[in-house]
């Protein structure tokens, strides 16, 4: 458990809040594959991160959140529980107010575990995206096509039911198909990973959501690595006043010693 309390300038906080605002749009589709633990030991594993920041300047700025991950492994059974809550309030106005809870169960077929059954349920809200409440539940199959230290290819397809209530009062009830592909390759000092989700309505295929998370990492020197990433989400039928396409591009350097 980590609890942070620090005081920073409004300028830095605004930059962080803007970055979080861009990232919050991605949470329409929760990227579960990036949050699966590589820990193969049986039993319970998890982490909890709590944050609290307060700044007093021309306005009071309160930034708090909580992230939790719990995973249970037992033979062919796997249970994953994810939660995320974020809020930024400045001058009495919400700049970020979002959260989700996701539960996913997997049962592996066969000793090689190439195929598995998975079922999930998810509840979320996102004030920026005008989502007052959204509930998803679905089940389907997952195929680990390839999986080793240098190459991974996972695909999954799960029909799901969606209940969504917008802050405008509009209520939607739809059946969607949630399909995803993860591809990872590592070669010497180079790593590339892409995770893509596609969720069309089954009765109206032109109404769909697409999310893609991509990262490239390569070594420049033995102690220096460069990382670049692109995250984007597209909604063909977003709520009023919400953009259909949102993306975030990041560059970073990593020092290893």
C-alpha positions as CSV (number, residue, x, y, z in Angstrom):
1,X,0.0,0.0,0.0
2,X,1.4,3.4,-1.0
3,X,0.1,6.7,0.4
4,X,1.5,9.9,-1.1
5,X,0.9,13.5,0.1
6,X,2.9,16.3,-1.5
7,X,2.6,20.0,-2.5
8,X,3.5,21.1,-6.0
9,X,3.0,24.2,-8.1
10,X,-0.2,24.8,-9.9
11,X,1.6,24.8,-13.2
12,X,3.0,21.3,-12.7
13,X,-0.4,20.0,-11.4
14,X,-2.2,21.4,-14.4
15,X,0.2,19.6,-16.7
16,X,-0.4,16.4,-14.9
17,X,-4.1,16.9,-14.8
18,X,-4.2,17.5,-18.6
19,X,-2.2,14.4,-19.2
20,X,-4.6,12.4,-16.9
21,X,-7.5,13.9,-18.8
22,X,-6.3,12.6,-22.1
23,X,-5.7,9.2,-20.5
24,X,-9.1,9.1,-18.9
25,X,-10.8,8.9,-22.3
26,X,-9.0,5.6,-22.9
27,X,-10.9,4.1,-20.0
28,X,-14.0,3.6,-22.1
29,X,-12.4,0.3,-23.0
30,X,-10.5,-1.2,-20.1
31,X,-7.1,-2.6,-21.3
32,X,-7.2,-5.8,-19.3
33,X,-4.4,-7.5,-21.1
34,X,-1.9,-4.9,-20.0
35,X,-2.8,-5.5,-16.4
36,X,-2.5,-9.3,-16.2
37,X,0.2,-10.4,-13.8
38,X,3.0,-12.6,-15.0
39,X,3.2,-14.2,-11.6
40,X,2.5,-18.0,-12.1
41,X,2.6,-19.0,-8.4
42,X,-0.7,-20.3,-7.1
43,X,-2.7,-18.4,-4.6
44,X,-3.6,-14.7,-4.1
45,X,-1.5,-11.9,-5.4
46,X,-2.3,-8.2,-5.6
47,X,-1.4,-4.6,-5.1
48,X,-3.1,-1.4,-3.9
49,X,-2.0,2.2,-4.7
50,X,-3.6,5.1,-2.9
51,X,-2.8,8.7,-3.8
52,X,-3.7,12.1,-2.3
53,X,-2.4,15.5,-3.4
54,X,-3.6,18.9,-2.2
55,X,-2.4,22.3,-3.5
56,X,-3.4,25.8,-2.2
57,X,-2.6,28.7,-4.5
58,X,-5.1,31.0,-6.2
59,X,-7.5,28.0,-6.0
60,X,-7.5,24.8,-4.0
61,X,-6.7,21.8,-6.0
62,X,-7.5,18.3,-4.7
63,X,-6.3,15.2,-6.6
64,X,-6.9,11.8,-5.2
65,X,-7.3,8.2,-6.5
66,X,-7.0,4.5,-5.8
67,X,-5.9,1.6,-8.0
68,X,-6.1,-2.0,-7.0
69,X,-5.3,-5.4,-8.6
70,X,-6.0,-8.8,-7.2
71,X,-5.3,-12.1,-8.9
72,X,-6.0,-15.6,-7.8
73,X,-4.4,-18.7,-9.4
74,X,-5.4,-22.3,-8.7
75,X,-4.5,-25.0,-11.2
76,X,-6.5,-24.1,-14.4
77,X,-8.5,-21.4,-12.7
78,X,-7.6,-17.7,-12.8
79,X,-9.5,-14.8,-11.2
80,X,-8.6,-11.2,-11.9
81,X,-10.1,-8.2,-10.1
82,X,-9.2,-4.6,-11.2
83,X,-10.4,-1.3,-9.8
84,X,-9.4,2.3,-10.6
85,X,-10.8,5.6,-9.2
86,X,-9.5,9.1,-10.1
87,X,-10.7,12.6,-9.3
88,X,-9.3,16.0,-9.7
89,X,-11.2,19.0,-8.2
90,X,-9.9,22.6,-8.7
91,X,-11.9,25.7,-7.6
92,X,-14.9,23.5,-6.8
93,X,-15.0,22.1,-10.4
94,X,-14.4,18.5,-11.4
95,X,-11.7,18.2,-14.1
96,X,-11.5,14.4,-13.8
97,X,-14.1,12.1,-12.2
98,X,-13.9,8.5,-13.4
99,X,-13.7,5.0,-12.1
100,X,-14.2,1.3,-13.0
101,X,-14.4,-2.1,-11.5
102,X,-13.6,-5.2,-13.6
103,X,-13.8,-8.9,-12.7
104,X,-12.6,-11.6,-15.1
105,X,-12.5,-15.4,-14.7
106,X,-10.5,-17.8,-16.9
107,X,-10.5,-21.5,-17.1
108,X,-7.8,-23.2,-19.1
109,X,-8.5,-26.2,-21.4
110,X,-5.8,-28.8,-21.6
111,X,-2.3,-29.0,-20.0
112,X,-0.7,-26.7,-22.6
113,X,-3.3,-24.0,-21.9
114,X,-3.6,-22.7,-25.4
115,X,-7.4,-22.2,-25.1
116,X,-9.4,-20.9,-22.2
117,X,-13.0,-19.9,-21.4
118,X,-13.3,-16.5,-19.9
119,X,-16.2,-14.5,-18.4
120,X,-16.2,-10.9,-17.1
121,X,-18.3,-8.1,-15.7
122,X,-17.5,-4.5,-15.6
123,X,-19.0,-1.4,-14.0
124,X,-17.7,2.1,-14.7
125,X,-18.5,5.9,-14.8
126,X,-16.7,8.7,-16.5
127,X,-17.9,12.3,-16.1
128,X,-15.7,13.6,-18.9
129,X,-17.2,11.1,-21.4
130,X,-20.7,11.8,-20.1
131,X,-21.0,8.2,-18.8
132,X,-23.1,8.3,-15.6
133,X,-23.1,4.5,-15.4
134,X,-22.1,1.6,-17.7
135,X,-22.4,-2.1,-16.9
136,X,-20.9,-4.8,-19.2
137,X,-21.1,-8.6,-18.8
138,X,-19.9,-11.2,-21.3
139,X,-18.3,-14.6,-21.9
140,X,-16.3,-16.2,-24.7
141,X,-13.0,-17.9,-25.7
142,X,-9.4,-16.9,-25.5
143,X,-6.6,-18.4,-27.6
144,X,-2.9,-18.2,-26.7
145,X,-1.6,-18.7,-30.2
146,X,2.1,-18.1,-29.3
147,X,3.6,-17.5,-25.9
148,X,7.3,-17.4,-24.9
149,X,9.8,-14.8,-23.6
150,X,10.3,-13.2,-27.0
151,X,7.0,-13.6,-28.9
152,X,3.4,-13.5,-27.8
153,X,0.1,-13.6,-29.8
154,X,-3.2,-13.7,-27.9
155,X,-6.6,-13.4,-29.3
156,X,-10.0,-13.4,-27.7
157,X,-13.7,-12.9,-28.6
158,X,-16.5,-12.4,-26.1
159,X,-20.2,-11.5,-26.8
160,X,-21.4,-9.0,-24.2
161,X,-24.4,-7.2,-23.0
162,X,-24.1,-3.4,-22.3
163,X,-26.3,-1.2,-20.2
164,X,-25.4,2.5,-20.4
165,X,-26.9,5.6,-18.8
166,X,-25.5,8.9,-19.9
167,X,-25.4,12.1,-17.8
168,X,-28.0,13.5,-20.2
169,X,-30.4,10.8,-19.0
170,X,-30.3,8.7,-22.2
171,X,-30.2,5.0,-21.6
172,X,-28.8,2.4,-24.1
173,X,-29.1,-1.4,-23.9
174,X,-27.1,-3.2,-26.6
175,X,-25.4,-6.4,-27.4
176,X,-21.8,-6.0,-28.6
177,X,-18.9,-8.3,-29.7
178,X,-15.7,-7.6,-27.8
179,X,-12.6,-8.9,-29.7
180,X,-9.0,-8.3,-28.8
181,X,-5.5,-9.1,-30.1
182,X,-2.2,-8.8,-28.3
183,X,1.1,-9.1,-30.1
184,X,4.5,-8.8,-28.4
185,X,7.9,-9.3,-29.9
186,X,11.4,-8.8,-28.3
187,X,14.6,-9.0,-30.3
188,X,17.9,-8.2,-28.6
189,X,17.5,-4.6,-27.4
190,X,14.2,-4.0,-29.2
191,X,10.6,-4.6,-27.8
192,X,7.3,-3.9,-29.4
193,X,3.8,-4.5,-28.1
194,X,0.3,-3.7,-29.4
195,X,-3.0,-4.4,-27.7
196,X,-6.2,-3.7,-29.8
197,X,-9.9,-4.0,-28.9
198,X,-12.8,-3.8,-31.3
199,X,-16.4,-3.7,-30.0
200,X,-19.2,-3.4,-32.5
201,X,-22.9,-3.5,-31.8
202,X,-24.3,-6.9,-33.1
203,X,-27.4,-5.3,-34.5
204,X,-25.7,-2.2,-36.0
205,X,-22.1,-2.8,-37.0
206,X,-21.4,0.8,-37.9
207,X,-21.8,1.6,-34.2
208,X,-18.4,0.4,-32.8
209,X,-15.6,1.3,-30.4
210,X,-11.9,0.7,-31.1
211,X,-9.0,1.0,-28.7
212,X,-5.3,0.6,-29.4
213,X,-2.3,0.7,-27.0
214,X,1.1,0.5,-28.7
215,X,4.7,0.8,-27.3
216,X,8.2,0.5,-28.7
217,X,11.2,0.2,-26.5
218,X,14.8,-0.1,-27.7
219,X,18.3,0.2,-26.1
220,X,20.5,3.1,-27.2
221,X,23.4,2.2,-24.8
222,X,23.8,-0.5,-22.3
223,X,22.4,1.7,-19.6
224,X,20.0,3.9,-21.7
225,X,16.7,2.9,-23.3
226,X,14.2,4.9,-25.3
227,X,10.4,4.3,-25.0
228,X,7.7,5.7,-27.2
229,X,4.0,4.9,-27.0
230,X,0.7,5.7,-28.6
231,X,-2.7,5.2,-27.1
232,X,-5.9,6.0,-28.9
233,X,-9.6,5.3,-28.7
234,X,-12.3,5.8,-31.3
235,X,-16.1,5.8,-30.8
236,X,-18.2,5.9,-33.9
237,X,-21.2,7.2,-31.9
238,X,-20.0,9.1,-28.9
239,X,-22.3,11.2,-26.6
240,X,-23.0,14.8,-27.6
241,X,-20.0,17.1,-27.2
242,X,-17.6,14.2,-26.7
243,X,-14.9,13.8,-29.5
244,X,-15.0,10.5,-31.4
245,X,-11.2,10.2,-31.5
246,X,-8.8,10.8,-28.6
247,X,-5.1,9.8,-28.5
248,X,-2.0,10.3,-26.4
249,X,1.5,10.2,-27.7
250,X,4.4,9.8,-25.2
251,X,8.2,9.7,-25.3
252,X,10.4,8.8,-22.5
253,X,14.0,7.6,-21.6
254,X,14.8,4.9,-19.2
255,X,18.1,4.7,-17.3
256,X,19.2,1.3,-16.0
257,X,22.1,0.9,-13.5
